Amino acid sequence: MTTIEILNLKCGGCANTVKKGIISIEGVNEVNVDVETSKVSIDSIDESVITLVKKKLSSMGYPEIGDDNTIIHKAKSFVSCATGRMTSEE
């Protein structure tokens, strides 16, 4: 398991969006999202898969802590959060 600490993870809707986005990456079989600690755990130690996961998280608005473009990511995370809430209520 590899754990990545991310920004902008606020609720179950965010977690739902993150899970759906990350599980779609080839090489990832399991994703765990802990909203309280803002950590995403994936079942891969393959560096190329982890790099793809970090890029995907960033593109969805949930960058790894330490990423420079936090304002851009915060705006994206609001959209991802809303989308995640809508799909988790279905």
PDB file of N, CA, C and O in Angstrom, chain B, residues numbered from 101:
ATOM      1  N   MET B 101       0.838  -1.191   0.000  1.00  0.00           N
ATOM      2  CA  MET B 101       0.000   0.000   0.000  1.00  0.00           C
ATOM      3  C   MET B 101       0.881   1.253   0.000  1.00  0.00           C
ATOM      4  O   MET B 101       1.914   1.314   0.667  1.00  0.00           O
ATOM      5  N   THR B 102       0.444   2.231  -0.757  1.00  0.00           N
ATOM      6  CA  THR B 102       1.094   3.536  -0.783  1.00  0.00           C
ATOM      7  C   THR B 102       0.073   4.557  -0.326  1.00  0.00           C
ATOM      8  O   THR B 102      -1.076   4.521  -0.767  1.00  0.00           O
ATOM      9  N   THR B 103       0.470   5.468   0.552  1.00  0.00           N
ATOM     10  CA  THR B 103      -0.441   6.488   1.070  1.00  0.00           C
ATOM     11  C   THR B 103       0.023   7.860   0.610  1.00  0.00           C
ATOM     12  O   THR B 103       1.204   8.195   0.691  1.00  0.00           O
ATOM     13  N   ILE B 104      -0.943   8.657   0.119  1.00  0.00           N
ATOM     14  CA  ILE B 104      -0.672  10.008  -0.361  1.00  0.00           C
ATOM     15  C   ILE B 104      -1.557  10.960   0.433  1.00  0.00           C
ATOM     16  O   ILE B 104      -2.771  10.769   0.494  1.00  0.00           O
ATOM     17  N   GLU B 105      -0.965  11.976   1.037  1.00  0.00           N
ATOM     18  CA  GLU B 105      -1.741  12.968   1.776  1.00  0.00           C
ATOM     19  C   GLU B 105      -2.095  14.093   0.807  1.00  0.00           C
ATOM     20  O   GLU B 105      -1.220  14.661   0.153  1.00  0.00           O
ATOM     21  N   ILE B 106      -3.390  14.409   0.723  1.00  0.00           N
ATOM     22  CA  ILE B 106      -3.856  15.366  -0.292  1.00  0.00           C
ATOM     23  C   ILE B 106      -4.553  16.574   0.338  1.00  0.00           C
ATOM     24  O   ILE B 106      -4.901  16.572   1.519  1.00  0.00           O
ATOM     25  N   LEU B 107      -4.742  17.591  -0.477  1.00  0.00           N
ATOM     26  CA  LEU B 107      -5.446  18.809  -0.087  1.00  0.00           C
ATOM     27  C   LEU B 107      -6.896  18.766  -0.572  1.00  0.00           C
ATOM     28  O   LEU B 107      -7.237  17.997  -1.471  1.00  0.00           O
ATOM     29  N   ASN B 108      -7.744  19.600   0.033  1.00  0.00           N
ATOM     30  CA  ASN B 108      -9.119  19.872  -0.412  1.00  0.00           C
ATOM     31  C   ASN B 108     -10.106  18.729  -0.214  1.00  0.00           C
ATOM     32  O   ASN B 108     -11.219  18.801  -0.734  1.00  0.00           O
ATOM     33  N   LEU B 109      -9.746  17.687   0.512  1.00  0.00           N
ATOM     34  CA  LEU B 109     -10.663  16.574   0.760  1.00  0.00           C
ATOM     35  C   LEU B 109     -11.569  16.975   1.922  1.00  0.00           C
ATOM     36  O   LEU B 109     -11.127  17.039   3.069  1.00  0.00           O
ATOM     37  N   LYS B 110     -12.850  17.244   1.614  1.00  0.00           N
ATOM     38  CA  LYS B 110     -13.726  17.816   2.612  1.00  0.00           C
ATOM     39  C   LYS B 110     -14.858  16.907   3.072  1.00  0.00           C
ATOM     40  O   LYS B 110     -15.334  17.049   4.199  1.00  0.00           O
ATOM     41  N   CYS B 111     -15.301  15.977   2.231  1.00  0.00           N
ATOM     42  CA  CYS B 111     -16.515  15.238   2.579  1.00  0.00           C
ATOM     43  C   CYS B 111     -16.578  13.898   1.841  1.00  0.00           C
ATOM     44  O   CYS B 111     -15.675  13.539   1.085  1.00  0.00           O
ATOM     45  N   GLY B 112     -17.654  13.183   2.080  1.00  0.00           N
ATOM     46  CA  GLY B 112     -17.864  11.905   1.409  1.00  0.00           C
ATOM     47  C   GLY B 112     -18.001  12.050  -0.099  1.00  0.00           C
ATOM     48  O   GLY B 112     -17.627  11.146  -0.847  1.00  0.00           O
ATOM     49  N   GLY B 113     -18.535  13.181  -0.550  1.00  0.00           N
ATOM     50  CA  GLY B 113     -18.638  13.425  -1.993  1.00  0.00           C
ATOM     51  C   GLY B 113     -17.267  13.509  -2.633  1.00  0.00           C
ATOM     52  O   GLY B 113     -17.034  12.976  -3.717  1.00  0.00           O
ATOM     53  N   CYS B 114     -16.354  14.198  -1.933  1.00  0.00           N
ATOM     54  CA  CYS B 114     -14.963  14.287  -2.410  1.00  0.00           C
ATOM     55  C   CYS B 114     -14.352  12.889  -2.464  1.00  0.00           C
ATOM     56  O   CYS B 114     -13.720  12.511  -3.450  1.00  0.00           O
ATOM     57  N   ALA B 115     -14.551  12.132  -1.390  1.00  0.00           N
ATOM     58  CA  ALA B 115     -13.981  10.782  -1.311  1.00  0.00           C
ATOM     59  C   ALA B 115     -14.515   9.911  -2.437  1.00  0.00           C
ATOM     60  O   ALA B 115     -13.760   9.140  -3.030  1.00  0.00           O
ATOM     61  N   ASN B 116     -15.802  10.021  -2.742  1.00  0.00           N
ATOM     62  CA  ASN B 116     -16.427   9.255  -3.817  1.00  0.00           C
ATOM     63  C   ASN B 116     -15.780   9.597  -5.162  1.00  0.00           C
ATOM     64  O   ASN B 116     -15.472   8.706  -5.953  1.00  0.00           O
ATOM     65  N   THR B 117     -15.579  10.885  -5.411  1.00  0.00           N
ATOM     66  CA  THR B 117     -14.944  11.329  -6.652  1.00  0.00           C
ATOM     67  C   THR B 117     -13.522  10.804  -6.760  1.00  0.00           C
ATOM     68  O   THR B 117     -13.109  10.322  -7.815  1.00  0.00           O
ATOM     69  N   VAL B 118     -12.774  10.900  -5.669  1.00  0.00           N
ATOM     70  CA  VAL B 118     -11.383  10.432  -5.659  1.00  0.00           C
ATOM     71  C   VAL B 118     -11.329   8.932  -5.942  1.00  0.00           C
ATOM     72  O   VAL B 118     -10.541   8.481  -6.773  1.00  0.00           O
ATOM     73  N   LYS B 119     -12.170   8.160  -5.250  1.00  0.00           N
ATOM     74  CA  LYS B 119     -12.178   6.698  -5.455  1.00  0.00           C
ATOM     75  C   LYS B 119     -12.459   6.344  -6.907  1.00  0.00           C
ATOM     76  O   LYS B 119     -11.745   5.543  -7.509  1.00  0.00           O
ATOM     77  N   LYS B 120     -13.517   6.952  -7.471  1.00  0.00           N
ATOM     78  CA  LYS B 120     -13.886   6.652  -8.860  1.00  0.00           C
ATOM     79  C   LYS B 120     -12.770   7.029  -9.829  1.00  0.00           C
ATOM     80  O   LYS B 120     -12.498   6.294 -10.778  1.00  0.00           O
ATOM     81  N   GLY B 121     -12.126   8.163  -9.596  1.00  0.00           N
ATOM     82  CA  GLY B 121     -11.062   8.618 -10.491  1.00  0.00           C
ATOM     83  C   GLY B 121      -9.823   7.747 -10.423  1.00  0.00           C
ATOM     84  O   GLY B 121      -9.198   7.465 -11.445  1.00  0.00           O
ATOM     85  N   ILE B 122      -9.470   7.324  -9.226  1.00  0.00           N
ATOM     86  CA  ILE B 122      -8.227   6.567  -9.036  1.00  0.00           C
ATOM     87  C   ILE B 122      -8.394   5.102  -9.432  1.00  0.00           C
ATOM     88  O   ILE B 122      -7.478   4.517 -10.010  1.00  0.00           O
ATOM     89  N   ILE B 123      -9.536   4.505  -9.133  1.00  0.00           N
ATOM     90  CA  ILE B 123      -9.730   3.085  -9.448  1.00  0.00           C
ATOM     91  C   ILE B 123      -9.715   2.849 -10.963  1.00  0.00           C
ATOM     92  O   ILE B 123      -9.488   1.727 -11.415  1.00  0.00           O
ATOM     93  N   SER B 124      -9.958   3.906 -11.741  1.00  0.00           N
ATOM     94  CA  SER B 124      -9.959   3.777 -13.205  1.00  0.00           C
ATOM     95  C   SER B 124      -8.548   3.685 -13.790  1.00  0.00           C
ATOM     96  O   SER B 124      -8.387   3.384 -14.972  1.00  0.00           O
ATOM     97  N   ILE B 125      -7.533   3.940 -12.974  1.00  0.00           N
ATOM     98  CA  ILE B 125      -6.147   3.884 -13.460  1.00  0.00           C
ATOM     99  C   ILE B 125      -5.675   2.433 -13.489  1.00  0.00           C
ATOM    100  O   ILE B 125      -5.793   1.704 -12.504  1.00  0.00           O
ATOM    101  N   GLU B 126      -5.138   2.032 -14.640  1.00  0.00           N
ATOM    102  CA  GLU B 126      -4.634   0.666 -14.779  1.00  0.00           C
ATOM    103  C   GLU B 126      -3.494   0.430 -13.788  1.00  0.00           C
ATOM    104  O   GLU B 126      -2.565   1.232 -13.695  1.00  0.00           O
ATOM    105  N   GLY B 127      -3.575  -0.664 -13.060  1.00  0.00           N
ATOM    106  CA  GLY B 127      -2.559  -0.973 -12.059  1.00  0.00           C
ATOM    107  C   GLY B 127      -3.029  -0.708 -10.639  1.00  0.00           C
ATOM    108  O   GLY B 127      -2.354  -1.076  -9.677  1.00  0.00           O
ATOM    109  N   VAL B 128      -4.200  -0.063 -10.504  1.00  0.00           N
ATOM    110  CA  VAL B 128      -4.781   0.195  -9.185  1.00  0.00           C
ATOM    111  C   VAL B 128      -5.982  -0.729  -9.009  1.00  0.00           C
ATOM    112  O   VAL B 128      -6.942  -0.657  -9.775  1.00  0.00           O
ATOM    113  N   ASN B 129      -5.927  -1.595  -8.001  1.00  0.00           N
ATOM    114  CA  ASN B 129      -7.026  -2.528  -7.745  1.00  0.00           C
ATOM    115  C   ASN B 129      -7.876  -2.126  -6.558  1.00  0.00           C
ATOM    116  O   ASN B 129      -9.036  -2.526  -6.456  1.00  0.00           O
ATOM    117  N   GLU B 130      -7.305  -1.336  -5.659  1.00  0.00           N
ATOM    118  CA  GLU B 130      -8.035  -0.936  -4.454  1.00  0.00           C
ATOM    119  C   GLU B 130      -7.634   0.474  -4.061  1.00  0.00           C
ATOM    120  O   GLU B 130      -6.464   0.848  -4.144  1.00  0.00           O
ATOM    121  N   VAL B 131      -8.635   1.263  -3.624  1.00  0.00           N
ATOM    122  CA  VAL B 131      -8.411   2.638  -3.176  1.00  0.00           C
ATOM    123  C   VAL B 131      -9.152   2.831  -1.860  1.00  0.00           C
ATOM    124  O   VAL B 131     -10.332   2.497  -1.753  1.00  0.00           O
ATOM    125  N   ASN B 132      -8.472   3.361  -0.874  1.00  0.00           N
ATOM    126  CA  ASN B 132      -9.101   3.725   0.387  1.00  0.00           C
ATOM    127  C   ASN B 132      -8.903   5.216   0.598  1.00  0.00           C
ATOM    128  O   ASN B 132      -7.793   5.726   0.445  1.00  0.00           O
ATOM    129  N   VAL B 133      -9.986   5.926   0.953  1.00  0.00           N
ATOM    130  CA  VAL B 133      -9.910   7.360   1.174  1.00  0.00           C
ATOM    131  C   VAL B 133     -10.361   7.645   2.604  1.00  0.00           C
ATOM    132  O   VAL B 133     -11.460   7.262   3.005  1.00  0.00           O
ATOM    133  N   ASP B 134      -9.507   8.318   3.367  1.00  0.00           N
ATOM    134  CA  ASP B 134      -9.831   8.692   4.741  1.00  0.00           C
ATOM    135  C   ASP B 134     -10.040  10.201   4.787  1.00  0.00           C
ATOM    136  O   ASP B 134      -9.080  10.971   4.742  1.00  0.00           O
ATOM    137  N   VAL B 135     -11.309  10.620   4.879  1.00  0.00           N
ATOM    138  CA  VAL B 135     -11.648  12.041   4.855  1.00  0.00           C
ATOM    139  C   VAL B 135     -11.051  12.758   6.071  1.00  0.00           C
ATOM    140  O   VAL B 135     -10.585  13.891   5.949  1.00  0.00           O
ATOM    141  N   GLU B 136     -11.060  12.119   7.223  1.00  0.00           N
ATOM    142  CA  GLU B 136     -10.571  12.762   8.450  1.00  0.00           C
ATOM    143  C   GLU B 136      -9.088  13.104   8.399  1.00  0.00           C
ATOM    144  O   GLU B 136      -8.675  14.140   8.919  1.00  0.00           O
ATOM    145  N   THR B 137      -8.285  12.250   7.781  1.00  0.00           N
ATOM    146  CA  THR B 137      -6.841  12.500   7.716  1.00  0.00           C
ATOM    147  C   THR B 137      -6.384  13.028   6.359  1.00  0.00           C
ATOM    148  O   THR B 137      -5.209  13.351   6.183  1.00  0.00           O
ATOM    149  N   SER B 138      -7.309  13.117   5.398  1.00  0.00           N
ATOM    150  CA  SER B 138      -6.990  13.558   4.027  1.00  0.00           C
ATOM    151  C   SER B 138      -5.945  12.674   3.366  1.00  0.00           C
ATOM    152  O   SER B 138      -5.046  13.161   2.682  1.00  0.00           O
ATOM    153  N   LYS B 139      -6.074  11.366   3.578  1.00  0.00           N
ATOM    154  CA  LYS B 139      -5.115  10.428   2.997  1.00  0.00           C
ATOM    155  C   LYS B 139      -5.801   9.450   2.056  1.00  0.00           C
ATOM    156  O   LYS B 139      -6.893   8.950   2.324  1.00  0.00           O
ATOM    157  N   VAL B 140      -5.124   9.198   0.949  1.00  0.00           N
ATOM    158  CA  VAL B 140      -5.573   8.230  -0.044  1.00  0.00           C
ATOM    159  C   VAL B 140      -4.558   7.101  -0.056  1.00  0.00           C
ATOM    160  O   VAL B 140      -3.361   7.339  -0.214  1.00  0.00           O
ATOM    161  N   SER B 141      -5.033   5.874   0.109  1.00  0.00           N
ATOM    162  CA  SER B 141      -4.149   4.711   0.061  1.00  0.00           C
ATOM    163  C   SER B 141      -4.494   3.889  -1.165  1.00  0.00           C
ATOM    164  O   SER B 141      -5.663   3.616  -1.436  1.00  0.00           O
ATOM    165  N   ILE B 142      -3.471   3.499  -1.900  1.00  0.00           N
ATOM    166  CA  ILE B 142      -3.666   2.653  -3.082  1.00  0.00           C
ATOM    167  C   ILE B 142      -2.819   1.402  -2.921  1.00  0.00           C
ATOM    168  O   ILE B 142      -1.801   1.414  -2.230  1.00  0.00           O
ATOM    169  N   ASP B 143      -3.245   0.331  -3.561  1.00  0.00           N
ATOM    170  CA  ASP B 143      -2.558  -0.957  -3.403  1.00  0.00           C
ATOM    171  C   ASP B 143      -1.426  -1.157  -4.397  1.00  0.00           C
ATOM    172  O   ASP B 143      -1.247  -2.254  -4.926  1.00  0.00           O
ATOM    173  N   SER B 144      -0.664  -0.107  -4.652  1.00  0.00           N
ATOM    174  CA  SER B 144       0.427  -0.226  -5.613  1.00  0.00           C
ATOM    175  C   SER B 144       1.694   0.389  -5.045  1.00  0.00           C
ATOM    176  O   SER B 144       1.650   1.398  -4.341  1.00  0.00           O
ATOM    177  N   ILE B 145       2.822  -0.232  -5.358  1.00  0.00           N
ATOM    178  CA  ILE B 145       4.111   0.369  -5.024  1.00  0.00           C
ATOM    179  C   ILE B 145       4.888   0.690  -6.303  1.00  0.00           C
ATOM    180  O   ILE B 145       6.034   1.139  -6.258  1.00  0.00           O
ATOM    181  N   ASP B 146       4.235   0.448  -7.446  1.00  0.00           N
ATOM    182  CA  ASP B 146       4.837   0.737  -8.756  1.00  0.00           C
ATOM    183  C   ASP B 146       4.921   2.252  -8.930  1.00  0.00           C
ATOM    184  O   ASP B 146       3.895   2.932  -8.967  1.00  0.00           O
ATOM    185  N   GLU B 147       6.119   2.773  -9.035  1.00  0.00           N
ATOM    186  CA  GLU B 147       6.346   4.214  -9.098  1.00  0.00           C
ATOM    187  C   GLU B 147       5.606   4.870 -10.266  1.00  0.00           C
ATOM    188  O   GLU B 147       5.118   5.990 -10.118  1.00  0.00           O
ATOM    189  N   SER B 148       5.509   4.209 -11.416  1.00  0.00           N
ATOM    190  CA  SER B 148       4.811   4.808 -12.559  1.00  0.00           C
ATOM    191  C   SER B 148       3.315   4.914 -12.288  1.00  0.00           C
ATOM    192  O   SER B 148       2.684   5.888 -12.699  1.00  0.00           O
ATOM    193  N   VAL B 149       2.735   3.925 -11.599  1.00  0.00           N
ATOM    194  CA  VAL B 149       1.312   3.977 -11.238  1.00  0.00           C
ATOM    195  C   VAL B 149       1.083   5.092 -10.216  1.00  0.00           C
ATOM    196  O   VAL B 149       0.110   5.839 -10.321  1.00  0.00           O
ATOM    197  N   ILE B 150       1.962   5.206  -9.243  1.00  0.00           N
ATOM    198  CA  ILE B 150       1.834   6.238  -8.212  1.00  0.00           C
ATOM    199  C   ILE B 150       1.917   7.627  -8.840  1.00  0.00           C
ATOM    200  O   ILE B 150       1.180   8.531  -8.446  1.00  0.00           O
ATOM    201  N   THR B 151       2.805   7.802  -9.810  1.00  0.00           N
ATOM    202  CA  THR B 151       2.913   9.081 -10.518  1.00  0.00           C
ATOM    203  C   THR B 151       1.608   9.402 -11.239  1.00  0.00           C
ATOM    204  O   THR B 151       1.139  10.539 -11.196  1.00  0.00           O
ATOM    205  N   LEU B 152       1.018   8.402 -11.904  1.00  0.00           N
ATOM    206  CA  LEU B 152      -0.269   8.606 -12.580  1.00  0.00           C
ATOM    207  C   LEU B 152      -1.367   8.967 -11.585  1.00  0.00           C
ATOM    208  O   LEU B 152      -2.198   9.832 -11.860  1.00  0.00           O
ATOM    209  N   VAL B 153      -1.371   8.309 -10.434  1.00  0.00           N
ATOM    210  CA  VAL B 153      -2.363   8.595  -9.401  1.00  0.00           C
ATOM    211  C   VAL B 153      -2.237  10.041  -8.929  1.00  0.00           C
ATOM    212  O   VAL B 153      -3.241  10.741  -8.794  1.00  0.00           O
ATOM    213  N   LYS B 154      -1.014  10.487  -8.680  1.00  0.00           N
ATOM    214  CA  LYS B 154      -0.792  11.862  -8.218  1.00  0.00           C
ATOM    215  C   LYS B 154      -1.240  12.876  -9.264  1.00  0.00           C
ATOM    216  O   LYS B 154      -1.835  13.900  -8.926  1.00  0.00           O
ATOM    217  N   LYS B 155      -0.956  12.592 -10.535  1.00  0.00           N
ATOM    218  CA  LYS B 155      -1.397  13.490 -11.614  1.00  0.00           C
ATOM    219  C   LYS B 155      -2.921  13.538 -11.689  1.00  0.00           C
ATOM    220  O   LYS B 155      -3.504  14.609 -11.861  1.00  0.00           O
ATOM    221  N   LYS B 156      -3.565  12.379 -11.559  1.00  0.00           N
ATOM    222  CA  LYS B 156      -5.028  12.304 -11.611  1.00  0.00           C
ATOM    223  C   LYS B 156      -5.639  13.065 -10.438  1.00  0.00           C
ATOM    224  O   LYS B 156      -6.587  13.830 -10.618  1.00  0.00           O
ATOM    225  N   LEU B 157      -5.103  12.858  -9.243  1.00  0.00           N
ATOM    226  CA  LEU B 157      -5.584  13.575  -8.065  1.00  0.00           C
ATOM    227  C   LEU B 157      -5.482  15.079  -8.281  1.00  0.00           C
ATOM    228  O   LEU B 157      -6.419  15.820  -7.983  1.00  0.00           O
ATOM    229  N   SER B 158      -4.353  15.524  -8.793  1.00  0.00           N
ATOM    230  CA  SER B 158      -4.130  16.935  -9.044  1.00  0.00           C
ATOM    231  C   SER B 158      -5.120  17.476 -10.071  1.00  0.00           C
ATOM    232  O   SER B 158      -5.661  18.567  -9.893  1.00  0.00           O
ATOM    233  N   SER B 159      -5.360  16.724 -11.140  1.00  0.00           N
ATOM    234  CA  SER B 159      -6.282  17.183 -12.185  1.00  0.00           C
ATOM    235  C   SER B 159      -7.723  17.262 -11.683  1.00  0.00           C
ATOM    236  O   SER B 159      -8.526  18.029 -12.216  1.00  0.00           O
ATOM    237  N   MET B 160      -8.052  16.465 -10.652  1.00  0.00           N
ATOM    238  CA  MET B 160      -9.403  16.498 -10.079  1.00  0.00           C
ATOM    239  C   MET B 160      -9.538  17.575  -9.004  1.00  0.00           C
ATOM    240  O   MET B 160     -10.641  17.832  -8.522  1.00  0.00           O
ATOM    241  N   GLY B 161      -8.416  18.212  -8.622  1.00  0.00           N
ATOM    242  CA  GLY B 161      -8.464  19.263  -7.605  1.00  0.00           C
ATOM    243  C   GLY B 161      -8.027  18.813  -6.228  1.00  0.00           C
ATOM    244  O   GLY B 161      -8.241  19.522  -5.245  1.00  0.00           O
ATOM    245  N   TYR B 162      -7.413  17.634  -6.146  1.00  0.00           N
ATOM    246  CA  TYR B 162      -6.954  17.092  -4.866  1.00  0.00           C
ATOM    247  C   TYR B 162      -5.457  16.785  -4.936  1.00  0.00           C
ATOM    248  O   TYR B 162      -5.062  15.620  -4.920  1.00  0.00           O
ATOM    249  N   PRO B 163      -4.620  17.832  -5.013  1.00  0.00           N
ATOM    250  CA  PRO B 163      -3.181  17.595  -5.175  1.00  0.00           C
ATOM    251  C   PRO B 163      -2.543  17.061  -3.896  1.00  0.00           C
ATOM    252  O   PRO B 163      -3.071  17.224  -2.795  1.00  0.00           O
ATOM    253  N   GLU B 164      -1.412  16.430  -4.075  1.00  0.00           N
ATOM    254  CA  GLU B 164      -0.627  15.989  -2.926  1.00  0.00           C
ATOM    255  C   GLU B 164      -0.176  17.232  -2.160  1.00  0.00           C
ATOM    256  O   GLU B 164       0.116  18.266  -2.762  1.00  0.00           O
ATOM    257  N   ILE B 165      -0.121  17.128  -0.836  1.00  0.00           N
ATOM    258  CA  ILE B 165       0.357  18.249  -0.030  1.00  0.00           C
ATOM    259  C   ILE B 165       1.759  18.619  -0.505  1.00  0.00           C
ATOM    260  O   ILE B 165       2.618  17.754  -0.679  1.00  0.00           O
ATOM    261  N   GLY B 166       1.977  19.915  -0.710  1.00  0.00           N
ATOM    262  CA  GLY B 166       3.268  20.386  -1.198  1.00  0.00           C
ATOM    263  C   GLY B 166       3.211  20.835  -2.651  1.00  0.00           C
ATOM    264  O   GLY B 166       4.162  21.438  -3.148  1.00  0.00           O
ATOM    265  N   ASP B 167       2.097  20.547  -3.347  1.00  0.00           N
ATOM    266  CA  ASP B 167       1.928  20.987  -4.741  1.00  0.00           C
ATOM    267  C   ASP B 167       1.810  22.514  -4.758  1.00  0.00           C
ATOM    268  O   ASP B 167       1.222  23.100  -3.850  1.00  0.00           O
ATOM    269  N   ASP B 168       2.363  23.156  -5.781  1.00  0.00           N
ATOM    270  CA  ASP B 168       2.414  24.608  -5.832  1.00  0.00           C
ATOM    271  C   ASP B 168       1.125  25.316  -6.254  1.00  0.00           C
ATOM    272  O   ASP B 168       0.878  26.435  -5.804  1.00  0.00           O
ATOM    273  N   ASN B 169       0.312  24.711  -7.087  1.00  0.00           N
ATOM    274  CA  ASN B 169      -0.838  25.400  -7.676  1.00  0.00           C
ATOM    275  C   ASN B 169      -2.125  25.242  -6.850  1.00  0.00           C
ATOM    276  O   ASN B 169      -3.151  24.819  -7.383  1.00  0.00           O
ATOM    277  N   THR B 170      -2.078  25.575  -5.573  1.00  0.00           N
ATOM    278  CA  THR B 170      -3.208  25.287  -4.691  1.00  0.00           C
ATOM    279  C   THR B 170      -4.479  26.051  -5.050  1.00  0.00           C
ATOM    280  O   THR B 170      -5.567  25.503  -4.871  1.00  0.00           O
ATOM    281  N   ILE B 171      -4.403  27.277  -5.542  1.00  0.00           N
ATOM    282  CA  ILE B 171      -5.613  28.048  -5.869  1.00  0.00           C
ATOM    283  C   ILE B 171      -6.370  27.387  -7.027  1.00  0.00           C
ATOM    284  O   ILE B 171      -7.591  27.241  -6.966  1.00  0.00           O
ATOM    285  N   ILE B 172      -5.658  26.995  -8.064  1.00  0.00           N
ATOM    286  CA  ILE B 172      -6.287  26.319  -9.204  1.00  0.00           C
ATOM    287  C   ILE B 172      -6.928  25.024  -8.742  1.00  0.00           C
ATOM    288  O   ILE B 172      -8.052  24.711  -9.136  1.00  0.00           O
ATOM    289  N   HIS B 173      -6.225  24.271  -7.912  1.00  0.00           N
ATOM    290  CA  HIS B 173      -6.739  22.989  -7.438  1.00  0.00           C
ATOM    291  C   HIS B 173      -7.972  23.166  -6.558  1.00  0.00           C
ATOM    292  O   HIS B 173      -8.889  22.346  -6.610  1.00  0.00           O
ATOM    293  N   LYS B 174      -8.005  24.218  -5.757  1.00  0.00           N
ATOM    294  CA  LYS B 174      -9.144  24.436  -4.862  1.00  0.00           C
ATOM    295  C   LYS B 174     -10.423  24.628  -5.678  1.00  0.00           C
ATOM    296  O   LYS B 174     -11.472  24.088  -5.326  1.00  0.00           O
ATOM    297  N   ALA B 175     -10.339  25.392  -6.758  1.00  0.00           N
ATOM    298  CA  ALA B 175     -11.511  25.602  -7.615  1.00  0.00           C
ATOM    299  C   ALA B 175     -11.972  24.282  -8.236  1.00  0.00           C
ATOM    300  O   ALA B 175     -13.170  24.003  -8.279  1.00  0.00           O
ATOM    301  N   LYS B 176     -11.037  23.477  -8.710  1.00  0.00           N
ATOM    302  CA  LYS B 176     -11.390  22.182  -9.306  1.00  0.00           C
ATOM    303  C   LYS B 176     -12.028  21.270  -8.276  1.00  0.00           C
ATOM    304  O   LYS B 176     -12.942  20.512  -8.599  1.00  0.00           O
ATOM    305  N   SER B 177     -11.549  21.337  -7.025  1.00  0.00           N
ATOM    306  CA  SER B 177     -12.066  20.438  -5.999  1.00  0.00           C
ATOM    307  C   SER B 177     -13.527  20.731  -5.686  1.00  0.00           C
ATOM    308  O   SER B 177     -14.269  19.813  -5.337  1.00  0.00           O
ATOM    309  N   PHE B 178     -13.966  21.994  -5.801  1.00  0.00           N
ATOM    310  CA  PHE B 178     -15.370  22.319  -5.559  1.00  0.00           C
ATOM    311  C   PHE B 178     -16.269  21.611  -6.567  1.00  0.00           C
ATOM    312  O   PHE B 178     -17.325  21.092  -6.205  1.00  0.00           O
ATOM    313  N   VAL B 179     -15.856  21.592  -7.816  1.00  0.00           N
ATOM    314  CA  VAL B 179     -16.621  20.907  -8.865  1.00  0.00           C
ATOM    315  C   VAL B 179     -16.616  19.404  -8.618  1.00  0.00           C
ATOM    316  O   VAL B 179     -17.660  18.757  -8.706  1.00  0.00           O
ATOM    317  N   SER B 180     -15.445  18.843  -8.310  1.00  0.00           N
ATOM    318  CA  SER B 180     -15.342  17.406  -8.049  1.00  0.00           C
ATOM    319  C   SER B 180     -16.166  17.006  -6.836  1.00  0.00           C
ATOM    320  O   SER B 180     -16.789  15.944  -6.831  1.00  0.00           O
ATOM    321  N   CYS B 181     -16.174  17.840  -5.817  1.00  0.00           N
ATOM    322  CA  CYS B 181     -16.939  17.575  -4.598  1.00  0.00           C
ATOM    323  C   CYS B 181     -18.425  17.507  -4.923  1.00  0.00           C
ATOM    324  O   CYS B 181     -19.109  16.565  -4.522  1.00  0.00           O
ATOM    325  N   ALA B 182     -18.923  18.500  -5.648  1.00  0.00           N
ATOM    326  CA  ALA B 182     -20.347  18.535  -6.006  1.00  0.00           C
ATOM    327  C   ALA B 182     -20.728  17.331  -6.854  1.00  0.00           C
ATOM    328  O   ALA B 182     -21.779  16.726  -6.642  1.00  0.00           O
ATOM    329  N   THR B 183     -19.889  16.986  -7.803  1.00  0.00           N
ATOM    330  CA  THR B 183     -20.140  15.829  -8.656  1.00  0.00           C
ATOM    331  C   THR B 183     -20.178  14.545  -7.822  1.00  0.00           C
ATOM    332  O   THR B 183     -21.052  13.698  -8.010  1.00  0.00           O
ATOM    333  N   GLY B 184     -19.240  14.415  -6.918  1.00  0.00           N
ATOM    334  CA  GLY B 184     -19.183  13.238  -6.054  1.00  0.00           C
ATOM    335  C   GLY B 184     -20.396  13.113  -5.166  1.00  0.00           C
ATOM    336  O   GLY B 184     -20.873  12.004  -4.927  1.00  0.00           O
ATOM    337  N   ARG B 185     -20.914  14.239  -4.664  1.00  0.00           N
ATOM    338  CA  ARG B 185     -22.107  14.190  -3.822  1.00  0.00           C
ATOM    339  C   ARG B 185     -23.328  13.768  -4.623  1.00  0.00           C
ATOM    340  O   ARG B 185     -24.165  13.004  -4.142  1.00  0.00           O
ATOM    341  N   MET B 186     -23.425  14.274  -5.857  1.00  0.00           N
ATOM    342  CA  MET B 186     -24.576  13.903  -6.687  1.00  0.00           C
ATOM    343  C   MET B 186     -24.562  12.412  -7.024  1.00  0.00           C
ATOM    344  O   MET B 186     -25.604  11.758  -6.980  1.00  0.00           O
ATOM    345  N   THR B 187     -23.404  11.877  -7.355  1.00  0.00           N
ATOM    346  CA  THR B 187     -23.342  10.475  -7.750  1.00  0.00           C
ATOM    347  C   THR B 187     -23.446   9.535  -6.553  1.00  0.00           C
ATOM    348  O   THR B 187     -23.873   8.391  -6.714  1.00  0.00           O
ATOM    349  N   SER B 188     -23.067   9.988  -5.353  1.00  0.00           N
ATOM    350  CA  SER B 188     -23.158   9.105  -4.178  1.00  0.00           C
ATOM    351  C   SER B 188     -24.576   9.030  -3.640  1.00  0.00           C
ATOM    352  O   SER B 188     -24.897   8.114  -2.884  1.00  0.00           O
ATOM    353  N   GLU B 189     -25.438   9.980  -4.016  1.00  0.00           N
ATOM    354  CA  GLU B 189     -26.816   9.987  -3.544  1.00  0.00           C
ATOM    355  C   GLU B 189     -27.752   9.170  -4.412  1.00  0.00           C
ATOM    356  O   GLU B 189     -28.903   8.943  -4.040  1.00  0.00           O
ATOM    357  N   GLU B 190     -27.272   8.726  -5.560  1.00  0.00           N
ATOM    358  CA  GLU B 190     -28.121   7.975  -6.483  1.00  0.00           C
ATOM    359  C   GLU B 190     -28.404   6.590  -5.979  1.00  0.00           C
ATOM    360  O   GLU B 190     -29.106   5.824  -6.638  1.00  0.00           O
TER     361      GLU B 190
END
